[in-house]
Amino acid sequence: MRLANGKHMMRLFTVLILFFITISCKKNNQTSIVPGDYAGIFTRISGTKDSSGAIRMNFSGDRFSGTGDIPGFPGICEGSFRIDGDSIGFGNDCMVPEDYKNSTILYGEYRQNIHGDSVIFSRTIGDFVYEADFYRLKKQ
């Protein structure tokens, strides 16, 4: 009886392992942005203060352009982008300040999440004071 019980436990253990492997493999594998026009919201979180504004962006090939409803917030302008796994890097053709990480210029490395027709770019800024930028876009 003890052997049968051990086999049952081993089979249960194997099924549980396979279940967790299957769940962990169901990740969003979409790594490219569908070309076209997008609209959404930019949010800068700085401490306990949030600032948001409507934005529009266009992606075509490895190029982007965009604007915000509030002039300069964020500074999107136009430039190139490259995707590497779950990160996206933006090179902005417009003037980028030396201290760009503390500005709202779309420049540098961001984490990306692409899900269907929605795209989110985010980055955290600073080591001691928590600041974060979020670009939430939906294809139009």
C-alpha positions in Angstrom: 0.0 0.0 0.0 2.8 2.4 0.8 4.3 2.0 -2.8 1.0 2.9 -4.4 0.6 5.9 -2.2 4.2 7.0 -3.1 3.3 6.6 -6.8 0.2 8.6 -6.4 2.1 11.4 -4.7 4.7 11.4 -7.4 2.1 11.6 -10.1 0.3 14.5 -8.3 3.7 16.3 -7.9 4.4 15.9 -11.7 1.0 17.2 -12.6 1.4 20.2 -10.4 4.9 21.0 -11.8 3.5 20.7 -15.4 0.6 23.0 -14.5 2.9 25.7 -13.1 5.2 25.5 -16.1 2.2 25.9 -18.4 1.0 28.9 -16.5 4.4 30.6 -16.4 4.9 30.1 -20.2 1.7 32.0 -21.0 3.3 35.4 -21.2 2.7 38.3 -23.6 5.1 37.4 -26.4 4.2 40.4 -28.6 7.3 42.5 -28.9 6.6 44.8 -31.8 4.4 47.8 -31.9 1.7 47.7 -34.6 2.4 50.7 -36.9 -0.2 53.5 -36.8 -1.7 56.2 -34.7 -2.1 55.9 -30.9 -3.8 58.0 -28.3 -3.7 57.9 -24.5 -2.4 59.4 -21.3 1.0 60.4 -20.0 1.4 60.4 -16.2 4.3 61.7 -14.2 4.2 60.5 -10.6 6.4 62.5 -8.3 6.2 61.6 -4.6 2.5 61.9 -3.8 1.7 64.2 -6.8 0.4 62.9 -10.1 0.3 65.0 -13.3 -1.4 63.7 -16.4 -2.0 64.9 -19.9 -3.5 63.5 -23.1 -1.0 62.4 -25.8 -1.0 61.2 -29.4 1.7 59.2 -31.1 2.5 57.6 -34.4 4.7 54.6 -34.9 6.0 53.7 -38.4 8.9 51.3 -38.9 11.5 52.3 -36.3 10.3 55.9 -36.1 7.9 57.7 -33.8 6.4 61.1 -33.5 3.9 62.6 -31.2 2.4 65.5 -29.2 0.7 66.3 -26.0 -2.3 68.5 -25.3 -0.2 70.4 -22.8 2.8 72.0 -24.6 6.0 70.3 -23.5 4.2 67.8 -21.3 5.5 65.4 -22.2 8.2 66.4 -24.7 7.5 63.7 -27.3 8.6 65.4 -30.6 10.0 62.7 -33.0 12.8 60.2 -33.4 13.7 56.6 -33.6 13.0 53.7 -31.2 14.3 50.1 -30.8 12.7 47.2 -28.9 14.8 44.7 -27.0 12.7 42.1 -25.2 10.6 44.0 -22.6 12.4 47.3 -23.0 12.2 50.0 -25.5 14.7 52.7 -26.2 13.8 56.1 -27.6 16.2 58.5 -29.4 14.6 61.9 -29.7 15.6 64.1 -32.7 14.6 67.3 -30.8 16.8 69.0 -28.2 17.2 66.7 -25.2 18.5 68.3 -22.0 21.6 66.8 -20.3 19.5 66.0 -17.3 16.8 64.3 -19.5 15.8 61.8 -16.8 14.3 64.5 -14.7 12.5 66.1 -17.6 9.4 64.7 -19.3 11.2 64.3 -22.7 10.5 60.9 -24.3 14.2 59.7 -24.4 16.2 56.8 -23.1 15.2 53.4 -21.8 11.7 52.4 -20.7 10.0 49.1 -19.8 7.3 48.2 -22.3 4.2 46.1 -22.2 2.4 45.5 -25.5 -1.0 43.7 -25.3 -3.1 43.6 -28.4 -3.8 47.2 -29.5 -2.5 48.7 -26.2 1.0 49.8 -25.3 2.5 51.0 -22.0 5.9 52.5 -21.5 7.2 53.2 -18.0 10.3 54.2 -16.2 11.3 55.1 -12.7 13.5 58.0 -12.0 15.9 58.7 -9.1 17.4 56.6 -6.3 15.9 58.3 -3.2 12.8 60.2 -4.4 10.3 58.0 -6.2 9.3 59.4 -9.6 7.8 57.5 -12.5 6.6 58.1 -16.0 3.8 56.1 -17.7 2.7 56.3 -21.3 -0.6 54.4 -21.8 -1.6 54.3 -25.4 -4.3 52.6 -27.5 -4.2 52.1 -31.2 -6.8 54.3 -33.0 
